[in-house]
Structure formats: structure tokens, C-alpha cells
């Protein structure tokens, strides 16, 4: 389609991974493409020179953002100017909507015809459906990770393609990595979260659950993957667990544990899709502040927060949220899944099929969608001169 310049923005490690896969797909389909923008090390490896370190945008929570508010406002203005000065044909913003959509709004205010593509649809199907209409003011096209998202986006006035979820392209364990976890007792994967606040809240509950399950399974083994910066904190939190977990720190160990585990006890989140990719049955638990839970429950548009349940249109994964996140309720559910996981395994297989497993890699599908949208935009653009 001729020379093509794109401006990409990613603000989180997950967005960096999506962006890198998209860039690789674009280089395959349109070798003349050039990139500018903001990204992390994976996008840099694909040829992006970041305007500033992506880590500046990896901030979560009101308390954390407030001290950086004016700095972030300056970064928004700087990035919008860079987009307009870059000569790019389109902006591809990747997740991080608080930053990316503010940049898009500034760009559109100067050049309304400029194309904006947003990668990762907001979860308007779960809560705050009005976000889609607000996003449509500055976004032309959306790349969705979940198959049921496009109708929500098109109803708000944007075009949208389902491009597959990146979990289907993640490497699975080798036979050797799985064999490293061989043992006589059942292996439970404990996944209390990836943020310190989550781990602090969930670790005591998970320990109490595992103590109850161990009473029925004296040979119980526990694997606990951790992100490196939380490893020491996790070790301190699990020191008094009734069954000592094996702390997992390397990618190879983690892949092996996910493949070999008989069941997982996991905090709510996209980890349910990781588990589904490995055909590992699960029970989901998530405790939170009472007021937060009440507000979330009142605003929710869905009756389950587990993506496997949503994508498969089943409710085979048990979940215990807020006041229900109690050891005496979770432990029996965990034992039940250990005893019979057939229905859940079928739901996980269906989930992975619907997310694009076995098809084109999501990065390549996303690249095709971007190029198709820009071809259409070129065709529809008014003639000049």
C-alpha cells in the first residue's frame, strides 16, 4: 500500500508485548513500514526508538498518579506534538487508555481526519458501558482481544475487528519442563496475584485454604510463581503456610508448573486464560475492601468475572469474590475440581478455540486489520489538489 508511517504508544509491559507482535506482523505484510512512538524493550527490539521511557506511564491507582499528575500532563502534550510532527499516517494506541486517549484527543483536535486505532477494547461489557461512546469521539478503529467485543464497539460508532488473544501465542512447556514437576501427591498452583497489594491480601487466605486441602491430601505439593520484584515479599508471607510452597521464579519453571498442576487456586484476572491455555483446572478467589466490592457489584453488568466462563459461555469455573472469599467455602470447591474437572476442561478447550488457538498469530491478525482499515481510509479520503 506504499510507504506507511505509524506512531505507536504502549504504557505497560503487556502493551509492549502486544505492540512488538503487531510491529513484527506489519513488517511481514508491509516491509516498507516505519515506526515512531513510545514503547518498551520488546518494541525497541522491533525497531522503535521510544520518545521517553515507557516505565513513566506504568502507574496505577489514584494515590500513585497524583504526585506525577503534572509530569504526565506534560508527557501527554509532548506526545501529541510528536504524533503531529512525525508525518505518521495513523496513531496506534495500545491499552493504557488514561494516557493514550488523552493524546488521541489532542491530536484529533488539531487534525480531525487523522486516523486513530486503539488496541485492546475497554471492558464495557463488564461495567461502565458509556466508555465506548466517549472513546468513539477520538478512536476510529479498535483491535479486540475477545470475540464478543466487536458489537459493543461498532454500536458506539467505531469499526472493530477481533484479532485474537495473545495468550494463544504464548509458548507452552516442553516435556522436560513438565517432567521436572513429577511427584506422587497432587500439585496445586497457587496464584495470589502479581501486585503487592493483591499478594498481601490474598496470601493469608490461600494459606488457610491449602491447609484445609492438605488435611485430605497429606502428599499435597504447592507451586507458587512470583514476579521477581515480589519474590522476597512472597517468601515472608508464605513462611507460616501449613504446606511450604515451591517458589517459582524462572519462565521455564513456570511453564512446567502450569502444565503439570492438577488444579490452580488463582486470584481473579487474565491468569484464567493462561491456565486455560495449559488445560489446568482452576478455582478463582479474590478478596477486597467491603465498600469496593459493593460498588463493583452494583456497577457490574455480568454475573461472573472469570474470562473462561465468559468466553465459553459456561459457568464451570467456581469463583469466590469479596465476602465469599473464605477458606471454608473455597477448599471444598478446590477438592471438587480436583476430583472431577471434565466439564471445566471442555470449557477451557472451547475458550482457547474461540480466542484463536491454531489460527494466525494475533500479532499478524492485528497487522492485517490495521492495514485493511488504513486502505479503506485512503480510499474514502477526499481528493486534494
ZAMARGU-4260 file (C-alpha; in steps of 0.2 Angstrom, whole numbers, plus 5000, padded with zeros to 4 digits):
<rodrens>
0) 5000/5000/5000 | 5015/5011/4998 | 5025/5020/5011 | 5017/5019/5028 | 5022/5028/5044
5) 5014/5023/5061 | 5015/5031/5078 | 5013/5018/5092 | 5010/5021/5111 | 5011/5007/5124
10) 5012/5011/5143 | 5013/4994/5151 | 5023/4978/5149 | 5008/4969/5142 | 5006/4983/5129
15) 5024/4982/5125 | 5022/4964/5121 | 5006/4967/5110 | 5015/4981/5101 | 5030/4971/5097
20) 5020/4957/5090 | 5010/4970/5080 | 5026/4978/5073 | 5033/4961/5068 | 5016/4957/5059
25) 5016/4974/5050 | 5034/4971/5044 | 5029/4955/5037 | 5014/4961/5027 | 5021/4979/5023
30) 5040/4979/5024 | 5041/4997/5020 | 5033/5002/5036 | 5041/5014/5048 | 5038/5017/5067
35) 5039/5031/5080 | 5032/5032/5097 | 5033/5026/5115 | 5036/5008/5120 | 5047/4996/5130
40) 5061/4984/5126 | 5051/4972/5115 | 5045/4986/5104 | 5063/4993/5104 | 5069/4976/5098
45) 5057/4978/5083 | 5064/4995/5078 | 5055/5008/5089 | 5065/5022/5097 | 5055/5027/5112
50) 5051/5046/5114 | 5054/5043/5133 | 5055/5028/5144 | 5039/5018/5144 | 5040/5015/5163
55) 5035/5033/5166 | 5017/5028/5161 | 5016/5011/5171 | 5007/5019/5186 | 4992/5013/5193
60) 4980/5020/5206 | 4974/5037/5211 | 4987/5039/5226 | 5001/5034/5214 | 4996/5046/5200
65) 4993/5062/5210 | 5011/5066/5213 | 5015/5063/5195 | 5000/5072/5188 | 5008/5087/5181
70) 5023/5077/5174 | 5010/5066/5165 | 5001/5081/5158 | 5017/5087/5150 | 5020/5070/5143
75) 5003/5070/5135 | 5006/5086/5127 | 5024/5081/5122 | 5017/5065/5114 | 5003/5073/5105
80) 5015/5086/5097 | 5027/5072/5092 | 5012/5062/5084 | 5008/5078/5074 | 5026/5081/5069
85) 5030/5063/5065 | 5022/5063/5047 | 5014/5046/5053 | 4998/5041/5044 | 4990/5034/5060
90) 4991/5033/5079 | 4990/5015/5086 | 4987/5017/5105 | 4989/5001/5114 | 4979/4999/5130
95) 4983/5012/5144 | 4968/5022/5139 | 4970/5036/5153 | 4986/5041/5144 | 4983/5036/5126
100) 4965/5043/5123 | 4971/5060/5130 | 4984/5060/5117 | 4972/5055/5104 | 4960/5069/5109
105) 4974/5082/5107 | 4979/5075/5090 | 4961/5075/5084 | 4958/5092/5090 | 4971/5098/5078
110) 4968/5086/5064 | 4951/5078/5064 | 4955/5067/5049 | 4970/5059/5057 | 4966/5040/5060
115) 4967/5033/5077 | 4967/5014/5080 | 4966/5008/5098 | 4972/4990/5103 | 4963/4982/5117
120) 4944/4986/5118 | 4938/4993/5135 | 4928/4980/5145 | 4912/4989/5143 | 4903/4973/5143
125) 4908/4971/5161 | 4905/4989/5168 | 4904/5007/5163 | 4897/5005/5146 | 4897/5023/5142
130) 4916/5022/5140 | 4913/5016/5122 | 4904/5031/5117 | 4917/5043/5125 | 4931/5033/5116
135) 4922/5034/5099 | 4925/5053/5100 | 4943/5050/5096 | 4945/5032/5090 | 4941/5026/5073
140) 4945/5008/5074 | 4948/4995/5088 | 4958/4979/5089 | 4948/4967/5101 | 4956/4953/5111
145) 4939/4944/5115 | 4927/4938/5102 | 4911/4946/5109 | 4918/4963/5110 | 4916/4970/5092
150) 4897/4973/5093 | 4900/4984/5108 | 4912/4994/5099 | 4903/4996/5082 | 4887/5000/5092
155) 4896/5015/5098 | 4902/5021/5081 | 4919/5013/5079 | 4924/4999/5067 | 4932/4984/5076
160) 4940/4968/5072 | 4943/4953/5084 | 4961/4949/5081 | 4964/4935/5094 | 4971/4935/5112
165) 4990/4935/5114 | 4988/4920/5126 | 4986/4908/5111 | 5004/4913/5105 | 5012/4910/5122
170) 5025/4896/5122 | 5019/4880/5132 | 5030/4869/5142 | 5042/4856/5134 | 5041/4838/5140
175) 5057/4841/5151 | 5050/4856/5159 | 5034/4847/5164 | 5043/4832/5170 | 5053/4842/5182
180) 5037/4843/5192 | 5034/4825/5193 | 5029/4818/5210 | 5017/4807/5220 | 5005/4819/5228
185) 4993/4832/5219 | 5001/4848/5213 | 4992/4864/5217 | 4997/4880/5208 | 4994/4895/5220
190) 4992/4912/5211 | 4988/4925/5223 | 4992/4940/5211 | 5005/4950/5203 | 5004/4966/5213
195) 5010/4968/5231 | 4993/4974/5237 | 4985/4958/5230 | 4998/4947/5237 | 4997/4955/5254
200) 4978/4952/5254 | 4977/4935/5246 | 4992/4926/5253 | 4984/4923/5271 | 4968/4917/5263
205) 4977/4905/5251 | 4987/4898/5265 | 4971/4894/5275 | 4963/4886/5260 | 4978/4875/5257
210) 4979/4869/5275 | 4961/4863/5273 | 4965/4854/5257 | 4981/4846/5264 | 4971/4838/5278
215) 4963/4827/5264 | 4979/4825/5254 | 4994/4823/5265 | 5005/4822/5250 | 5000/4839/5243
220) 5013/4849/5234 | 5011/4868/5230 | 5020/4878/5217 | 5019/4897/5218 | 5025/4908/5203
225) 5031/4925/5208 | 5037/4941/5198 | 5055/4944/5203 | 5052/4961/5212 | 5040/4952/5224
230) 5049/4936/5227 | 5056/4941/5245 | 5039/4948/5250 | 5030/4932/5245 | 5043/4921/5254
235) 5039/4931/5270 | 5020/4930/5268 | 5020/4911/5265 | 5033/4907/5279 | 5019/4901/5290
240) 5008/4892/5277 | 5004/4874/5283 | 5012/4867/5267 | 5028/4875/5261 | 5026/4880/5243
245) 5040/4879/5230 | 5043/4897/5224 | 5044/4898/5205 | 5055/4912/5198 | 5061/4907/5180
250) 5050/4906/5165 | 5054/4888/5162 | 5049/4883/5179 | 5033/4892/5177 | 5029/4884/5161
255) 5032/4867/5169 | 5021/4871/5184 | 5007/4877/5174 | 5007/4861/5163 | 5010/4849/5177
260) 4997/4856/5190 | 4982/4846/5194 | 4972/4862/5199 | 4975/4880/5202 | 4969/4892/5216
265) 4971/4909/5207 | 4966/4927/5210 | 4954/4935/5198 | 4962/4941/5181 | 4968/4936/5164
270) 4978/4922/5173 | 4962/4911/5170 | 4967/4912/5151 | 4985/4907/5155 | 4978/4892/5164
275) 4965/4888/5151 | 4980/4888/5138 | 4988/4874/5149 | 4972/4865/5152 | 4974/4867/5170
280) 4958/4867/5180 | 4955/4881/5192 | 4946/4890/5206 | 4945/4909/5207 | 4946/4919/5223
285) 4948/4937/5226 | 4945/4947/5242 | 4944/4966/5243 | 4938/4980/5253 | 4919/4978/5258
290) 4914/4995/5250 | 4924/4992/5234 | 4915/4975/5232 | 4898/4983/5235 | 4902/4997/5222
295) 4909/4984/5210 | 4894/4973/5212 | 4881/4987/5209 | 4890/4993/5193 | 4893/4976/5186
300) 4884/4970/5170 | 4890/4952/5171 | 4887/4938/5184 | 4905/4931/5183 | 4922/4940/5182
305) 4931/4924/5175 | 4936/4926/5157 | 4935/4907/5154 | 4917/4907/5160 | 4913/4922/5149
310) 4921/4917/5133 | 4915/4899/5134 | 4898/4905/5139 | 4898/4892/5154 | 4900/4894/5172
315) 4911/4879/5175 | 4925/4889/5185 | 4920/4892/5203 | 4923/4909/5209 | 4923/4917/5227
320) 4923/4935/5227 | 4923/4948/5242 | 4913/4941/5257 | 4913/4924/5248 | 4932/4923/5248
325) 4933/4912/5263 | 4943/4896/5266 | 4928/4886/5272 | 4920/4889/5255 | 4935/4889/5244
330) 4943/4872/5250 | 4928/4861/5246 | 4927/4869/5228 | 4945/4865/5226 | 4943/4847/5231
335) 4928/4845/5220 | 4938/4852/5205 | 4952/4840/5209 | 4940/4825/5209 | 4931/4830/5193
340) 4937/4843/5180 | 4929/4836/5164 | 4917/4850/5161 | 4929/4863/5165 | 4942/4856/5153
345) 4929/4856/5139 | 4925/4874/5143 | 4944/4879/5143 | 4946/4870/5126 | 4932/4880/5119
350) 4939/4896/5126 | 4955/4893/5118 | 4947/4889/5101 | 4937/4905/5102 | 4952/4915/5106
355) 4961/4910/5090 | 4971/4895/5095 | 4978/4886/5080 | 4975/4901/5068 | 4986/4915/5063
360) 4996/4923/5077 | 4986/4938/5085 | 5000/4950/5080 | 4998/4946/5062 | 4979/4946/5063
365) 4981/4964/5071 | 4993/4969/5057 | 4980/4964/5044 | 4966/4973/5052 | 4977/4989/5054
370) 4982/4989/5035 | 4964/4985/5029 | 4957/5000/5040 | 4970/5011/5033 | 4967/5006/5015
375) 4949/5009/5017 | 4953/5026/5025 | 4964/5031/5010 | 4950/5025/4998 | 4937/5036/5007
380) 4948/5051/5009 | 4943/5066/4998 | 4954/5070/4983 | 4965/5085/4985 | 4973/5097/4973
</rodrens>
